[in-house]
Amino acid sequence: MADDALLHYFRNAIPFSDDCYVADYTERTDSSRGVEFSSSPFEDIEFFHLKSNPKATVNYIGINFEQHTEFIKGIQNCECMFHALSDVKRPWTLFLEMKYCKEENIEDYVFKAYSQMKDTMDKIHSLNLFNPSERRLYFVYSVPEHGHRIPFGSFTLSQNETLKKFEDEGISLLGNNSMLIATPSYLFEPKK
């Protein structure tokens, strides 16, 4: 299987085939808790939701980078990554960066969020854990407390040449608090 190196390196990866919810308690708890995955919605904090497709089960892993401290040394990393485990020609990989911030700061964090995801992906590639050109790549910027503002960062995306370059490299840049697993190859944005 092509994912063996990734699974070997990220030994704390969690297998999923259903919904996954992600929250980051870091600021709320003065770092006594951090990024957490759950198979059910969190009741005490807003979250990101990766929705499974009831018509097509897709096996995937979730990697919480806080649980891999050696990996994140020296980079500005994103919170986590989800990676479809499939032998289709181009399976998906989603990098997620979450910001719990005031509404007026949403746009200010867009470039930093996407840069953190790119740095994380580049390090994974440099370690030969997977080849980004063989995957459908999704960079998702989530601002869980401000779902009424979706999509996040759309103005910034059109104005920033670096982010436009990411899109030209085949990376889908999205600002949402949820994504739908459509197939082993594709993720869809929620219907607006």
N, C-alpha and C positions, 0 to 999 in steps of 0.2 A: 504494500500500500504506500502511496506517495506521501502520506501524512505521518509516517513512522518517526521521522526526525523531529517533527514538531511535537508529537505526543511524548517522545522520549525526553526532550528538552524541558517542556512545560509539564512536569509530572503531576502538578496539582490541577490540571485541566479537568473540567467537569463535563461529563457527557449529558447531552439533552436530546430529546426527540419531541418535546412538548414546549409550551410557552416558557419563557424565562423573563424574570423581572430583575432590574438592576437599580440599586440605590447607592448613594455615597453619603455616609454618615460623618465623614471626616470633620467638616466645619461644625456640624451640629453637636458633636461629642468631644471637641478638642482633641481629635485624633485617637480617642480610645477605641473607636470603631472606624472602619473605612468603607471600602467598596464591598458590597454584598450582593450575591445572586440568590434568587428565590424562585420556587416553582409556583408561588401564589403572590398576589399583590401585597405590597407592604401597606400596613395600616397607619403607620406613624410618620411617613415621609413620602413625598412625591417621587416618581420613579420613571425609568425607561422600560418599555415593554417590547420584547421580541416575540411576535405572535406566530405560533405554529399554524400550519395549514391542515385542517381536519381531513381534507381530501387527498393529501399526499404527505406522508410522514417523511421527514428529513432528519437524519441523525447529524448532530453537530456538537462541537465542544465550545465551552466558554472558558476563557483564560483571564483570570483576574491578575493583572500584572503586579499588584501589591504583594501577592503571594510568591513572587519570583524576584526577590530583591537583587540578586546578582545580575539579572537581565536588565533591570531599569537603571543600574548605576551608569552615570555619565550621559543620560539622555533625558529630555523632557518628554516623558511618556504619556500616553492616554490611559484611561482607567482599565479598559478591557478590550477583548477581541472575541469574536465568534467566528467559527470556521466550519463550513459544511464538510462532512466526511462523506465523500462520494467519488465514484469513478467517472462521472460525466466529464465531458471535455473541458469545461471551465466552471468549476464550482465557485460559490461565493465565499468571501471573507468580509466581515464587518468589523471595523475599528470604531470604538465608541469613546467619546469624550463628553463628560457631563459637567455642567456649570450650574451651581446653585448661586444665583446672583440677583441683584436688583434688576428690574425690568430695563432701566435706562442703561445698564451695562451689557446687555445681550450682544449688541453689535460690536462692542469693544473687544469681546472675547473670541469673535469668529476666527480671525486669522491665527491667534494663538492655539485655539482648539484644533484646527486643521493641521497646523504645523506639528503639534504634539503627535497626532495620528501618523503623519508622514515620517517623523523621526522614528516612531515605534516600528512602522512597517519596514523602513530602511534597515534598521538594526536586525530585524528578523531575517530579511533578505541577505544581509551581510554574513549572517551565521549559517547560511544555506539551509534554513528551515523550511522555506517554500519560495517559489519563484512567482513574484507578483504578476508577471505577464501571463501566467497560466491560470489566473483566478479573476473573477469579477469582483472588483474592489469597491467597497462602500465605506466612506468616512461619514459617520453620523455624529453631528453636534446636537446634544440634547440639553434642554434647559427645562427640567421637569416642572418647576413651579410656574411656568408661564406658557402653558399649552395654548392659550388664546392668541399667542403671537406667531404660531407656526405659519410658514416655514421661517426658521431663524436664520438671519444672516443673508437673505437673498439679495439685498442691496449691496452689501459688501462683496459678495461673490462676483457680481457683475463689474465691480470697480477695481478688483485686486488682480493684478497680472500674475502673481505667484499662484493664487488659487485657480485662475484660468488655466495655468500650465498643468496643475494637478489634473484638472478635467481633461485636458488634451492628452494626458498620459493614460486615460481610461479609468480614472478614479471618479466615482459618483460622489459628489459632495452634497450632503443632505442635512437639513436642520429640522429634526423631528423628535418627538418623544416616544415614537413607536415605529416599528417596521414589521411587515408581514413576510414570512418565509413562503414564497410562492412555489418554488421548486428547488432542487439542489443547485441550480444555476442562477436563480434570480430571487432578489428581494424586491418588494414593492413598498412604496410609500403608502401610508393610510389614505383612504379617500377623504377629500376635504369637504 
